Amino acid sequence: MALIPGKINPREIEKVLNKMFSPEWLRETAAKVGYVQRNRKIDPVTFFWV
């Protein structure tokens, strides 16, 4: 079992996740895999983060 550090900065976690899953990468990947056929109502980036 991994130890969890005492103080975790939520902003730091958010920064790292946004670097890992940039909006550009998410949109490109969504188009590649066929999730997005037309850009209309549901943004793949919003869908991913929700």
PQR file with spaces between the fields and no chain letter, atoms N, CA, C, O and H, PARSE charges and radii, in Angstrom:
ATOM       1  N    MET     1       0.843   -1.172    0.000 -0.4000 1.5000
ATOM       2  CA   MET     1       0.000    0.000    0.000 -0.0000 2.0000
ATOM       3  C    MET     1       0.895    1.245    0.000  0.5500 1.7000
ATOM       4  O    MET     1       1.863    1.324    0.757 -0.5500 1.4000
ATOM       5  N    ALA     2       0.565    2.202   -0.848 -0.4000 1.5000
ATOM       6  CA   ALA     2       1.362    3.421   -0.962 -0.0000 2.0000
ATOM       7  C    ALA     2       1.005    4.404    0.145  0.5500 1.7000
ATOM       8  O    ALA     2      -0.154    4.510    0.547 -0.5500 1.4000
ATOM       9  H    ALA     2      -0.221    2.138   -1.463  0.4000 1.0000
ATOM      10  N    LEU     3       2.003    5.112    0.626 -0.4000 1.5000
ATOM      11  CA   LEU     3       1.773    6.141    1.630 -0.0000 2.0000
ATOM      12  C    LEU     3       1.292    7.422    0.968  0.5500 1.7000
ATOM      13  O    LEU     3       1.778    7.800   -0.098 -0.5500 1.4000
ATOM      14  H    LEU     3       2.944    5.026    0.300  0.4000 1.0000
ATOM      15  N    ILE     4       0.353    8.074    1.594 -0.4000 1.5000
ATOM      16  CA   ILE     4      -0.180    9.337    1.085 -0.0000 2.0000
ATOM      17  C    ILE     4       0.468   10.463    1.881  0.5500 1.7000
ATOM      18  O    ILE     4       0.430   10.450    3.112 -0.5500 1.4000
ATOM      19  H    ILE     4      -0.041    7.767    2.461  0.4000 1.0000
ATOM      20  N    PRO     5       1.063   11.439    1.192 -0.5600 1.5000
ATOM      21  CA   PRO     5       1.684   12.546    1.913  0.2800 2.0000
ATOM      22  C    PRO     5       0.659   13.313    2.742  0.5500 1.7000
ATOM      23  O    PRO     5      -0.527   13.340    2.412 -0.5500 1.4000
ATOM      24  N    GLY     6       1.128   13.934    3.818 -0.4000 1.5000
ATOM      25  CA   GLY     6       0.243   14.656    4.730 -0.0000 2.0000
ATOM      26  C    GLY     6      -0.471   15.830    4.101  0.5500 1.7000
ATOM      27  O    GLY     6      -1.669   16.013    4.316 -0.5500 1.4000
ATOM      28  H    GLY     6       2.091   13.912    4.086  0.4000 1.0000
ATOM      29  N    LYS     7       0.244   16.632    3.324 -0.4000 1.5000
ATOM      30  CA   LYS     7      -0.378   17.825    2.744 -0.0000 2.0000
ATOM      31  C    LYS     7      -0.307   17.734    1.223  0.5500 1.7000
ATOM      32  O    LYS     7       0.774   17.764    0.635 -0.5500 1.4000
ATOM      33  H    LYS     7       1.218   16.484    3.149  0.4000 1.0000
ATOM      34  N    ILE     8      -1.456   17.624    0.609 -0.4000 1.5000
ATOM      35  CA   ILE     8      -1.552   17.571   -0.846 -0.0000 2.0000
ATOM      36  C    ILE     8      -2.180   18.879   -1.302  0.5500 1.7000
ATOM      37  O    ILE     8      -3.256   19.262   -0.842 -0.5500 1.4000
ATOM      38  H    ILE     8      -2.335   17.600    1.087  0.4000 1.0000
ATOM      39  N    ASN     9      -1.495   19.553   -2.208 -0.4000 1.5000
ATOM      40  CA   ASN     9      -2.006   20.811   -2.745 -0.0000 2.0000
ATOM      41  C    ASN     9      -2.919   20.493   -3.930  0.5500 1.7000
ATOM      42  O    ASN     9      -2.439   20.013   -4.957 -0.5500 1.4000
ATOM      43  H    ASN     9      -0.621   19.241   -2.581  0.4000 1.0000
ATOM      44  N    PRO    10      -4.223   20.749   -3.811 -0.5600 1.5000
ATOM      45  CA   PRO    10      -5.153   20.451   -4.907  0.2800 2.0000
ATOM      46  C    PRO    10      -4.798   21.188   -6.200  0.5500 1.7000
ATOM      47  O    PRO    10      -5.020   20.658   -7.289 -0.5500 1.4000
ATOM      48  N    ARG    11      -4.256   22.390   -6.094 -0.4000 1.5000
ATOM      49  CA   ARG    11      -3.883   23.157   -7.297 -0.0000 2.0000
ATOM      50  C    ARG    11      -2.748   22.465   -8.050  0.5500 1.7000
ATOM      51  O    ARG    11      -2.708   22.491   -9.280 -0.5500 1.4000
ATOM      52  H    ARG    11      -4.076   22.820   -5.210  0.4000 1.0000
ATOM      53  N    GLU    12      -1.829   21.848   -7.312 -0.4000 1.5000
ATOM      54  CA   GLU    12      -0.716   21.140   -7.937 -0.0000 2.0000
ATOM      55  C    GLU    12      -1.226   19.913   -8.691  0.5500 1.7000
ATOM      56  O    GLU    12      -0.768   19.615   -9.795 -0.5500 1.4000
ATOM      57  H    GLU    12      -1.862   21.827   -6.312  0.4000 1.0000
ATOM      58  N    ILE    13      -2.166   19.217   -8.090 -0.4000 1.5000
ATOM      59  CA   ILE    13      -2.770   18.050   -8.746 -0.0000 2.0000
ATOM      60  C    ILE    13      -3.483   18.492  -10.017  0.5500 1.7000
ATOM      61  O    ILE    13      -3.368   17.845  -11.059 -0.5500 1.4000
ATOM      62  H    ILE    13      -2.538   19.458   -7.194  0.4000 1.0000
ATOM      63  N    GLU    14      -4.213   19.585   -9.930 -0.4000 1.5000
ATOM      64  CA   GLU    14      -4.928   20.113  -11.099 -0.0000 2.0000
ATOM      65  C    GLU    14      -3.952   20.469  -12.218  0.5500 1.7000
ATOM      66  O    GLU    14      -4.206   20.161  -13.383 -0.5500 1.4000
ATOM      67  H    GLU    14      -4.307   20.110   -9.084  0.4000 1.0000
ATOM      68  N    LYS    15      -2.838   21.114  -11.873 -0.4000 1.5000
ATOM      69  CA   LYS    15      -1.833   21.484  -12.886 -0.0000 2.0000
ATOM      70  C    LYS    15      -1.275   20.253  -13.589  0.5500 1.7000
ATOM      71  O    LYS    15      -1.153   20.226  -14.814 -0.5500 1.4000
ATOM      72  H    LYS    15      -2.631   21.364  -10.927  0.4000 1.0000
ATOM      73  N    VAL    16      -0.942   19.248  -12.808 -0.4000 1.5000
ATOM      74  CA   VAL    16      -0.363   18.025  -13.380 -0.0000 2.0000
ATOM      75  C    VAL    16      -1.369   17.331  -14.294  0.5500 1.7000
ATOM      76  O    VAL    16      -1.016   16.898  -15.391 -0.5500 1.4000
ATOM      77  H    VAL    16      -1.041   19.270  -11.813  0.4000 1.0000
ATOM      78  N    LEU    17      -2.605   17.226  -13.851 -0.4000 1.5000
ATOM      79  CA   LEU    17      -3.627   16.580  -14.678 -0.0000 2.0000
ATOM      80  C    LEU    17      -3.885   17.362  -15.956  0.5500 1.7000
ATOM      81  O    LEU    17      -4.092   16.765  -17.013 -0.5500 1.4000
ATOM      82  H    LEU    17      -2.891   17.577  -12.959  0.4000 1.0000
ATOM      83  N    ASN    18      -3.877   18.699  -15.878 -0.4000 1.5000
ATOM      84  CA   ASN    18      -4.081   19.509  -17.078 -0.0000 2.0000
ATOM      85  C    ASN    18      -2.914   19.384  -18.048  0.5500 1.7000
ATOM      86  O    ASN    18      -3.095   19.490  -19.261 -0.5500 1.4000
ATOM      87  H    ASN    18      -3.709   19.184  -15.020  0.4000 1.0000
ATOM      88  N    LYS    19      -1.703   19.154  -17.508 -0.4000 1.5000
ATOM      89  CA   LYS    19      -0.557   18.911  -18.393 -0.0000 2.0000
ATOM      90  C    LYS    19      -0.684   17.558  -19.070  0.5500 1.7000
ATOM      91  O    LYS    19      -0.400   17.420  -20.260 -0.5500 1.4000
ATOM      92  H    LYS    19      -1.556   19.068  -16.523  0.4000 1.0000
ATOM      93  N    MET    20      -1.111   16.562  -18.306 -0.4000 1.5000
ATOM      94  CA   MET    20      -1.253   15.207  -18.844 -0.0000 2.0000
ATOM      95  C    MET    20      -2.355   15.134  -19.896  0.5500 1.7000
ATOM      96  O    MET    20      -2.201   14.472  -20.923 -0.5500 1.4000
ATOM      97  H    MET    20      -1.341   16.674  -17.340  0.4000 1.0000
ATOM      98  N    PHE    21      -3.457   15.813  -19.637 -0.4000 1.5000
ATOM      99  CA   PHE    21      -4.624   15.757  -20.515 -0.0000 2.0000
ATOM     100  C    PHE    21      -4.977   17.161  -20.984  0.5500 1.7000
ATOM     101  O    PHE    21      -5.968   17.739  -20.538 -0.5500 1.4000
ATOM     102  H    PHE    21      -3.582   16.350  -18.804  0.4000 1.0000
ATOM     103  N    SER    22      -4.169   17.706  -21.880 -0.4000 1.5000
ATOM     104  CA   SER    22      -4.417   19.065  -22.373 -0.0000 2.0000
ATOM     105  C    SER    22      -5.694   19.086  -23.218  0.5500 1.7000
ATOM     106  O    SER    22      -6.056   18.071  -23.814 -0.5500 1.4000
ATOM     107  H    SER    22      -3.364   17.236  -22.242  0.4000 1.0000
ATOM     108  N    PRO    23      -6.371   20.221  -23.274 -0.5600 1.5000
ATOM     109  CA   PRO    23      -7.584   20.317  -24.084  0.2800 2.0000
ATOM     110  C    PRO    23      -7.349   19.956  -25.558  0.5500 1.7000
ATOM     111  O    PRO    23      -8.190   19.318  -26.191 -0.5500 1.4000
ATOM     112  N    GLU    24      -6.204   20.370  -26.090 -0.4000 1.5000
ATOM     113  CA   GLU    24      -5.900   20.056  -27.489 -0.0000 2.0000
ATOM     114  C    GLU    24      -5.792   18.547  -27.689  0.5500 1.7000
ATOM     115  O    GLU    24      -6.337   17.993  -28.643 -0.5500 1.4000
ATOM     116  H    GLU    24      -5.521   20.888  -25.576  0.4000 1.0000
ATOM     117  N    TRP    25      -5.081   17.896  -26.773 -0.4000 1.5000
ATOM     118  CA   TRP    25      -4.899   16.443  -26.877 -0.0000 2.0000
ATOM     119  C    TRP    25      -6.239   15.722  -26.743  0.5500 1.7000
ATOM     120  O    TRP    25      -6.518   14.777  -27.481 -0.5500 1.4000
ATOM     121  H    TRP    25      -4.639   18.347  -25.998  0.4000 1.0000
ATOM     122  N    LEU    26      -7.064   16.173  -25.800 -0.4000 1.5000
ATOM     123  CA   LEU    26      -8.370   15.540  -25.610 -0.0000 2.0000
ATOM     124  C    LEU    26      -9.240   15.669  -26.852  0.5500 1.7000
ATOM     125  O    LEU    26      -9.885   14.704  -27.262 -0.5500 1.4000
ATOM     126  H    LEU    26      -6.837   16.940  -25.201  0.4000 1.0000
ATOM     127  N    ARG    27      -9.263   16.858  -27.454 -0.4000 1.5000
ATOM     128  CA   ARG    27     -10.085   17.055  -28.664 -0.0000 2.0000
ATOM     129  C    ARG    27      -9.556   16.226  -29.835  0.5500 1.7000
ATOM     130  O    ARG    27     -10.337   15.615  -30.564 -0.5500 1.4000
ATOM     131  H    ARG    27      -8.740   17.642  -27.121  0.4000 1.0000
ATOM     132  N    GLU    28      -8.236   16.202  -30.016 -0.4000 1.5000
ATOM     133  CA   GLU    28      -7.647   15.409  -31.103 -0.0000 2.0000
ATOM     134  C    GLU    28      -7.929   13.924  -30.910  0.5500 1.7000
ATOM     135  O    GLU    28      -8.287   13.228  -31.860 -0.5500 1.4000
ATOM     136  H    GLU    28      -7.601   16.698  -29.423  0.4000 1.0000
ATOM     137  N    THR    29      -7.772   13.448  -29.703 -0.4000 1.5000
ATOM     138  CA   THR    29      -8.001   12.035  -29.416 -0.0000 2.0000
ATOM     139  C    THR    29      -9.472   11.674  -29.591  0.5500 1.7000
ATOM     140  O    THR    29      -9.792   10.612  -30.125 -0.5500 1.4000
ATOM     141  H    THR    29      -7.482   14.014  -28.931  0.4000 1.0000
ATOM     142  N    ALA    30     -10.363   12.549  -29.146 -0.4000 1.5000
ATOM     143  CA   ALA    30     -11.795   12.307  -29.309 -0.0000 2.0000
ATOM     144  C    ALA    30     -12.155   12.205  -30.793  0.5500 1.7000
ATOM     145  O    ALA    30     -12.970   11.367  -31.177 -0.5500 1.4000
ATOM     146  H    ALA    30     -10.102   13.411  -28.712  0.4000 1.0000
ATOM     147  N    ALA    31     -11.555   13.049  -31.620 -0.4000 1.5000
ATOM     148  CA   ALA    31     -11.818   12.991  -33.061 -0.0000 2.0000
ATOM     149  C    ALA    31     -11.246   11.706  -33.669  0.5500 1.7000
ATOM     150  O    ALA    31     -11.887   11.081  -34.514 -0.5500 1.4000
ATOM     151  H    ALA    31     -10.892   13.730  -31.308  0.4000 1.0000
ATOM     152  N    LYS    32     -10.040   11.312  -33.241 -0.4000 1.5000
ATOM     153  CA   LYS    32      -9.392   10.100  -33.769 -0.0000 2.0000
ATOM     154  C    LYS    32     -10.194    8.834  -33.488  0.5500 1.7000
ATOM     155  O    LYS    32     -10.333    7.971  -34.355 -0.5500 1.4000
ATOM     156  H    LYS    32      -9.519   11.820  -32.555  0.4000 1.0000
ATOM     157  N    VAL    33     -10.718    8.731  -32.272 -0.4000 1.5000
ATOM     158  CA   VAL    33     -11.423    7.507  -31.883 -0.0000 2.0000
ATOM     159  C    VAL    33     -12.887    7.509  -32.290  0.5500 1.7000
ATOM     160  O    VAL    33     -13.590    6.518  -32.087 -0.5500 1.4000
ATOM     161  H    VAL    33     -10.604    9.432  -31.568  0.4000 1.0000
ATOM     162  N    GLY    34     -13.354    8.615  -32.865 -0.4000 1.5000
ATOM     163  CA   GLY    34     -14.714    8.671  -33.370 -0.0000 2.0000
ATOM     164  C    GLY    34     -15.745    9.162  -32.376  0.5500 1.7000
ATOM     165  O    GLY    34     -16.942    9.094  -32.655 -0.5500 1.4000
ATOM     166  H    GLY    34     -12.784    9.420  -33.030  0.4000 1.0000
ATOM     167  N    TYR    35     -15.316    9.657  -31.220 -0.4000 1.5000
ATOM     168  CA   TYR    35     -16.267   10.197  -30.255 -0.0000 2.0000
ATOM     169  C    TYR    35     -16.934   11.448  -30.817  0.5500 1.7000
ATOM     170  O    TYR    35     -18.134   11.655  -30.639 -0.5500 1.4000
ATOM     171  H    TYR    35     -14.344    9.712  -30.993  0.4000 1.0000
ATOM     172  N    VAL    36     -16.152   12.274  -31.493 -0.4000 1.5000
ATOM     173  CA   VAL    36     -16.675   13.515  -32.060 -0.0000 2.0000
ATOM     174  C    VAL    36     -16.880   13.334  -33.552  0.5500 1.7000
ATOM     175  O    VAL    36     -15.943   13.053  -34.300 -0.5500 1.4000
ATOM     176  H    VAL    36     -15.176   12.106  -31.638  0.4000 1.0000
ATOM     177  N    GLN    37     -18.112   13.500  -33.960 -0.4000 1.5000
ATOM     178  CA   GLN    37     -18.395   13.475  -35.391 -0.0000 2.0000
ATOM     179  C    GLN    37     -18.647   14.899  -35.883  0.5500 1.7000
ATOM     180  O    GLN    37     -18.320   15.245  -37.018 -0.5500 1.4000
ATOM     181  H    GLN    37     -18.873   13.728  -33.352  0.4000 1.0000
ATOM     182  N    ARG    38     -19.232   15.717  -35.011 -0.4000 1.5000
ATOM     183  CA   ARG    38     -19.452   17.138  -35.285 -0.0000 2.0000
ATOM     184  C    ARG    38     -19.232   17.888  -33.983  0.5500 1.7000
ATOM     185  O    ARG    38     -19.612   17.402  -32.918 -0.5500 1.4000
ATOM     186  H    ARG    38     -19.498   15.436  -34.088  0.4000 1.0000
ATOM     187  N    ASN    39     -18.634   19.047  -34.053 -0.4000 1.5000
ATOM     188  CA   ASN    39     -18.481   19.880  -32.851 -0.0000 2.0000
ATOM     189  C    ASN    39     -19.738   20.710  -32.687  0.5500 1.7000
ATOM     190  O    ASN    39     -19.930   21.719  -33.367 -0.5500 1.4000
ATOM     191  H    ASN    39     -18.326   19.442  -34.919  0.4000 1.0000
ATOM     192  N    ARG    40     -20.595   20.269  -31.768 -0.4000 1.5000
ATOM     193  CA   ARG    40     -21.848   20.996  -31.575 -0.0000 2.0000
ATOM     194  C    ARG    40     -22.111   21.253  -30.104  0.5500 1.7000
ATOM     195  O    ARG    40     -21.687   22.281  -29.576 -0.5500 1.4000
ATOM     196  H    ARG    40     -20.439   19.450  -31.216  0.4000 1.0000
ATOM     197  N    LYS    41     -22.794   20.351  -29.436 -0.4000 1.5000
ATOM     198  CA   LYS    41     -23.264   20.635  -28.084 -0.0000 2.0000
ATOM     199  C    LYS    41     -22.341   20.142  -26.979  0.5500 1.7000
ATOM     200  O    LYS    41     -22.135   20.851  -25.994 -0.5500 1.4000
ATOM     201  H    LYS    41     -23.137   19.516  -29.865  0.4000 1.0000
ATOM     202  N    ILE    42     -21.793   18.968  -27.117 -0.4000 1.5000
ATOM     203  CA   ILE    42     -21.004   18.384  -26.028 -0.0000 2.0000
ATOM     204  C    ILE    42     -19.521   18.490  -26.351  0.5500 1.7000
ATOM     205  O    ILE    42     -19.029   17.843  -27.275 -0.5500 1.4000
ATOM     206  H    ILE    42     -21.960   18.392  -27.917  0.4000 1.0000
ATOM     207  N    ASP    43     -18.822   19.299  -25.590 -0.4000 1.5000
ATOM     208  CA   ASP    43     -17.385   19.461  -25.753 -0.0000 2.0000
ATOM     209  C    ASP    43     -16.693   18.252  -25.118  0.5500 1.7000
ATOM     210  O    ASP    43     -16.955   17.948  -23.954 -0.5500 1.4000
ATOM     211  H    ASP    43     -19.221   19.825  -24.839  0.4000 1.0000
ATOM     212  N    PRO    44     -15.816   17.555  -25.851 -0.5600 1.5000
ATOM     213  CA   PRO    44     -15.150   16.379  -25.293  0.2800 2.0000
ATOM     214  C    PRO    44     -14.307   16.692  -24.062  0.5500 1.7000
ATOM     215  O    PRO    44     -14.144   15.835  -23.194 -0.5500 1.4000
ATOM     216  N    VAL    45     -13.772   17.899  -23.973 -0.4000 1.5000
ATOM     217  CA   VAL    45     -12.961   18.276  -22.817 -0.0000 2.0000
ATOM     218  C    VAL    45     -13.838   18.359  -21.572  0.5500 1.7000
ATOM     219  O    VAL    45     -13.490   17.820  -20.521 -0.5500 1.4000
ATOM     220  H    VAL    45     -13.904   18.596  -24.678  0.4000 1.0000
ATOM     221  N    THR    46     -14.967   19.030  -21.696 -0.4000 1.5000
ATOM     222  CA   THR    46     -15.914   19.127  -20.576 -0.0000 2.0000
ATOM     223  C    THR    46     -16.412   17.750  -20.185  0.5500 1.7000
ATOM     224  O    THR    46     -16.483   17.431  -18.998 -0.5500 1.4000
ATOM     225  H    THR    46     -15.250   19.468  -22.550  0.4000 1.0000
ATOM     226  N    PHE    47     -16.758   16.933  -21.163 -0.4000 1.5000
ATOM     227  CA   PHE    47     -17.237   15.587  -20.900 -0.0000 2.0000
ATOM     228  C    PHE    47     -16.197   14.775  -20.131  0.5500 1.7000
ATOM     229  O    PHE    47     -16.534   14.069  -19.181 -0.5500 1.4000
ATOM     230  H    PHE    47     -16.700   17.192  -22.127  0.4000 1.0000
ATOM     231  N    PHE    48     -14.951   14.876  -20.537 -0.4000 1.5000
ATOM     232  CA   PHE    48     -13.863   14.150  -19.876 -0.0000 2.0000
ATOM     233  C    PHE    48     -13.720   14.552  -18.419  0.5500 1.7000
ATOM     234  O    PHE    48     -13.623   13.690  -17.546 -0.5500 1.4000
ATOM     235  H    PHE    48     -14.677   15.449  -21.309  0.4000 1.0000
ATOM     236  N    TRP    49     -13.706   15.867  -18.142 -0.4000 1.5000
ATOM     237  CA   TRP    49     -13.475   16.319  -16.783 -0.0000 2.0000
ATOM     238  C    TRP    49     -14.676   16.125  -15.870  0.5500 1.7000
ATOM     239  O    TRP    49     -14.519   16.049  -14.651 -0.5500 1.4000
ATOM     240  H    TRP    49     -13.784   16.567  -18.851  0.4000 1.0000
ATOM     241  N    VAL    50     -15.863   16.046  -16.437 -0.4000 1.5000
ATOM     242  CA   VAL    50     -17.042   15.817  -15.596 -0.0000 2.0000
ATOM     243  C    VAL    50     -17.120   14.348  -15.265  0.5500 1.7000
ATOM     244  O    VAL    50     -18.037   13.920  -14.564 -0.5500 1.4000
ATOM     245  H    VAL    50     -15.990   16.108  -17.426  0.4000 1.0000
